[in-house]
Amino acid sequence: MTLKQPIWPRFLSTTTLVNCATLGPIGTKLPAPGTWGSVAGLMYFTVFFAGSYGVLGTLIMSAIGTYVAVAICGEAEFRMGRRDPGEVILDEFVAIPLCFLGWPALIDPLPAWAVFLIGFGLFRLFDIWKPGGIGWLQSLPGGWGVVADDIAAALVTCAVMHAAKAAWLVWGA
């Protein structure tokens, strides 16, 4: 199976495309752009997802966001002439909601802000460290390689948070 790069972003101007991929000045003007992209993604999650769509809705919305990010990030990578440029942060932005699949079930016994902080921290850890096969995903072609490792880091974050809650319920209560 060959992963194809969507062609529709080729019709966007370079300025528009790069601004979408970098979330405007967030990716280009701030230090640690991946962290700031994750902060923006957390705000995106809390405003548009938290308590709104459930697991299935979040998966569907995230699939759409992932497709758009693959297309835009892949074309931005091509136009910028670099593999997975650090200022391209749309991938972190769209991955963050997947950290919280099953929310608000994750919050008991923690307040929501603590769950968000833990999810954010774990996501950044796994996105930077890339344990297991997460690092390998970056070798996928085009935008798939830019986005897939972030999606995997978000899903691992979600699994760790659910496992921690299950352990708490069994041993901590």
N, C-alpha and C positions, 0 to 999 in steps of 0.2 A: 504494500500500500504506500503510495506516494502522497505526502502532505503537500497540497498546493496552496500557494499564497493567493488570497483573493485579489482580483485585479481592479475592483472599483476605486480604491484609493489613488490609483494612478491619475485619475481625473481631477484630483484636488491640487490646488496650488501648493507649492513647497511650504510657504508660510503657514497656510491653514493646517496642513498635515503635521508639520513639526510642532506647531502650537498645541494641537490635539495630543500628540504623543508625549509632549513634555508638560502638559497641563499648564501651558503658558509659562509665566515666569517661575513657577514653583520648581520645575526641573532645571531651569537654566540659571537662576539667580541665587538660589539658596544652597548652603552647604548640605551635604548628605541628602541628595535629592531623593533617593529611594525611601528614606525615612519620612521625608515630607510628603512624598506621594502616598505613603501608607497612612499618614495622618489625614490627608485629604480623603483617602478611601474609607477611613473610619468615620469621618464626618458624612460621607456619601452613604455609608451603611446606616448610620443612626437616623439620618433624615429620610431616606427613601426605602429602607428595608426593615429596620428593627420593628418587630411586632406586626408587620404589614402583610407579608406574603406566605409565611410558613416555609417549610422545607422545600416543597415542590415549587412554589413560586420563586423562591430564592435561587433554586437550581436553574429554572428556566430563564430568569432575568440574568443570572450569571453566565449562562451559556451564550446568550445574546451579547452581553458585554465582552465575553472572551473572544467571540468571533470578530467583533468590531476592533478589539485591541490587537488581535493577531494581524488583521488587515492593516491597521494604521501603523503599528509598531514595525511590522515587516517593511512596509514602504518607507517609513522614516529611516530605518536602519540603512536601506539601500541609498536613499538620497543623501544621508549624512556620510555615507562611505565608511561606516564603522560597524563592527559586530556588537550588538547589544549595548549601545551607548548609554552611559550612566544617567544622562539627563532625560532619557526616555523612561517615563514613570507611569504611563498609562497602565502598564502590566500590574504594578503594585496596587494601583487604584481599583482596578476591576476584580482583583483577587481577594481583597480584604473581606467582602461579605461572606465568602465561603468559610472563613474562620469561625463564623458564628451560626452555622447551620444548626438548627435545633434550639436556637435562642428563642424565647426566654427560659427554656428548661435548664439552661446552664447556670442561671443566676442563684438558685437556691444552693447553698446558704450565703452566697456572696451578693453584695449590692451590684447593680448593673455596671457601674463605673469600674469596679474591680475586674469584672469579667472582660470589659472592653480593654482595660489596661493589660491584663494578662494575655489576652488574645493578640493584641498589638505587639507586645514584647516577644511572645513565642513566634509570631509570624516573622518579625524582623530577624530573630535568631535563626530560624530555619531558612529564610531567604538568603541570608549572608553565608551561613555555614554549609547549606546544601547537603544534608546527610543522605546516606543511601543513594538511591537513583536520582534524586532531585538534581544534582549537578549534571548528570548525563543528559537530562532533558534540554539543557541549553545547547546541545549539539544538534538539535532538530533544526531543519532549514527555516530561514526567514523569521517571520513573526511568531511562528510556532515555538521556536527556541527561546525567543524573548519572553513569551507569556507562560509557557508550560511549567517552567520551574517555579514561578510565583503561584500558579494554581495548585501545584503539588505541595508547596510550602503551606498554603492556606488550608488544604485538606489535612495535612499532618497536624497542623495547629489545632484544627477542629477535633481530630481524633484524640489528641493528647488532652485537650480540655474535657472532653466527654469521659475519657478514661479516668482522669483525676477526680471528676465529680462522682463517678461510679465507685472509685476507691474510697472517697470521703464518705459516701453513703453506707458502704459496707464496714469500714474500719473506724471512721472518725465520728460517727454519730453516737 
